[in-house]
Amino acid sequence: MIKNYLKVFIRNNIKSPVYSVINILGLAVGIASSLVAFLYINNEIIINKGFKDNDKIYRIGAGVHSTTLNDSMPNTVYTVAPALMEQVPEVEAATRFVRWYGSSLIKIGQDFYPEIKMLLADSLMLEVFSFKLLQGDRNSFMKSPTQVAISKSFAKKVFGNEDPMHKMIHFEGFDLEIAWVVDDSEKTMIKFDIINNFFYNKDVIGWLMLDVYTFFKLQEPITPEVEKKIRSVSNVALYEKVGSWSETVSSPIQAFKDIYLHSNLGKEVGSIGSVKTLILFGFLAFVILLIAIVNYVNLLTSHSEYRNKEVGIRKVVGAFRSKLRVQFLTESVLLTVLALLIGFVVAEYFLYLVNGKLNLNLSLFGQSNWIIFIVYLLIAVVIGLISGVYPAFIMSSYNPIKVIKGVFNNGTNSNFLKVLLVIIQFSISTMLLIFIFIFNAQIQFLKKKDLGFDEKNLIVLSECTDKIQKTYESIRNELISYHHIRNVTASQSIPGWGRSGQSIRKLTDDPKTELACAENRVQDHYTETMGIEIIQGRSFDPELDDNKSIIINEAAAKALKVDDPIGLKVMTNRESVVIGVAKDYHYYATKYELMPLYLSNYATWFDCISIRINPEDKHNTLSYIKDVIMKYDPDYFWNYFFIEDMFANKYKVEERLFTMIFWGSGIALVLSILGLFALTSYTVSKKFKEIGIRKTFGASVKSIVNKLNKDIIRWVLFTNLISWPVAYLVMNNWLENYPYRTEINLGYFILASVISLLIAWVTISFQAIKAARMNPVDAIRYE
């Protein structure tokens, strides 16, 4: 009997190969898509949770509050960690990190290595975080200012199979010995190539203010009493440093395992994830899997009705209803298990694409993924049982004589359910199309938004050495003499890199009324080279002594509440006078709000040289610039980029998310088309005799197609009542994450609906035309 069932199963699927491929592959793609999304979500959820005693590790930050300042941040002052160790017995260890500003440039032998992730850390790092030490003495870790640790991946990249121990690294004028190799951990936000000692440069501690990420490990998970004690100790240490300009302070504490997805305190020690993104991915995965399941059930139940006569004949020759039920349920489960196996293969291909696009290392066949296989096997079996219910219990109950004669009535419930499912599918598909349009519009809006300065044809040379800084005037004079170079300047930072946090207030105001304000230390010709507009006052003048002069932006002028700030004496990190007001420009990416900023002109050191060039003959211009720079410092690592390109890279996270949503939505839309295909196939098959009779009485193909289209198209139009308000609420909520955002245009909704309607019309018309053009005699004889 089993052999007979298997033969029938294979024969039915071979008999309708197109149907079988669509049905199985549709479910397989749905399974694969949801698997990839689940693996991505799982990968994000476990970040920061792999360390020993993970539930006992916490991070303490700083909050500074006054009448004009209310700011909380993930870092704090350098003295908090030792204070906790000394005064709180429950603290087992406390460690400190400083993420080196920007990326670092190091030299090993004669080779330069840019874009190095460097952490400054202390000797208790391994007491708090259980990073695996591969080489070196754990007891001496970070106790020498002339020794560094490197990651295993960096050691492999630089030294290959050669032993990296005791090799020398040259960094900012210091020679540092490699004394430890630390294993990489992909499951933490604390990423590094090199770990350096705080005291490698004796001046570092003096530079630090609210720059130190402080983590501590408790003997037991935190309690309210211990938390209160820790906050009290931290507040005292914090107030000693910032009390002159802050009325009150606070010390926000957060479990380390929660930081990656739930931090809202600003710039973290490493990149962080987004709960909203995970919810969006989870929703998309659920939608795709739901549509795939619905389509599978729709297609299977629609196609099963072609087997009515088989059921009738089996019952006539003595088949029991129980046997028929077992047969149909078994066939259905076999199909879903086959789709599951194919889904695993498709998922591996999807993972290959996702890993390459998002620089991840997701794998379906990981050590702990056996749970996934069990869960999805159960899902496949349940889908098989659900989809087999209709043929197993409804069709098996038909009167065999009537079925053989072609006379049976399954009521309208089945057709109503199919229509309802298609409505749900196309509501979701239309909604996803709206998501795509608005998401893309926001990305393009951010990219095209006026930056407030001229980013075109602006070259930046970073990591400028002491030699370059000392000979800057000579370098500038040679560069500016070239006919394709329009202007040259130098600065501590450039737009897009952000800036160091400072404060500003009127000189006559109480120190506790200070406002948070970023500073960029620049050389002469900065605003002219960058194309920053001075709307009041003047820029820095090389003929004047502007050592104590500053230029503020519009946001700073507004925060100071002065209409004409020219000549205003202010206190920043030194006593200064305002000589100009610059038009607001984005010194971060456009996805961040414009904040108060001032430019100062007192620093003799800088990190970047910015060069405004003509767009013509860029190759020879770059060659000339390189020759000039290398003339003054032959050891300089030739490292340049265009600011325009840097800003374009600021939106990679949004673009990657858009790509995932785009492909996910595309899959959902294709699956919805398959669902509509199933419904129209079923509808048309039920109306073959009606179509034949209409053609016999002279009905045209066009009229028949319109008649078949009319009923289903109206349901597709009805989906707008569901998709439009839901899409508006979701995207309006998402756009609120951005201070500068595009308008939600009605055109996006109309276009999405038109596309959905067009897809539905083409799908239905294909089936309808095929039926309408058949021989009416065959149609009349169909039943």
Secondary structure, DSSP 8 states (H G I E B T S, - for coil): -HHHHHHHHHHHHHHSHHHHHHHHHHHHHHHHHHHHHHHHHHHHHTTT--STTGGGEEEE-EEEE-SS-EEEES-B-TTHHHHHHHH-TTEEEEEEEEE-SS-EEEEETTEEEEEE-EEEE-TTHHHHS---EEES-GGGTT-STTEEEEEHHHHHHHHTTS--TT-EEEETTEEEEEEEEE---TTSS---SEEEEGGGSTTHHHH-SS-BEEEEEESSS--HHHHHHHHHHHHHHHHHHHTTT-SEEE--EEEHHHHHHH--SSS-SS----HHHHHHHHHHHHHHHHHHHHHHHHHHHHHHGGGHHHHHHHHHTT--HHHHHHHHHHHHHHHHHHHHHHHHHHHHHHHHHHHHHHT----TT-TTTHHHHHHHHHHHHHHHHHHHHIIIIIGGGS-HHHHHHT-----SHHHHHHHHHHHHHHHHHHHHHHHHHHHHHHHHHHHHS--SS--TTEEEE-S--HHHHHTHHHHHHHHHTSTTEEEEEEES--TTS--EEEEEEETTS-GGG-EEEEEEEB-TTHHHHHT--EEEE----TTS--TTEEEEEHHHHHHHT-S--TT-EEESSSEEEEEEEE----SS-TTS----EEEE---S--SEEEEEE-STTHHHHHHHHHHHHHHH-TT----EEEHHHHHHGGGHHHHHHHHHHHHHHHHHHHHHHHHHHHHHHHHHHHTHHHHHHHHHTT--HHHHHHHHHHHHHHHHHHTHHHHHHHHHHHHHHHHTT-SS-----HHHHHHHHHHHHHHHHHHHHHHHHHHHTS-HHHHHH--
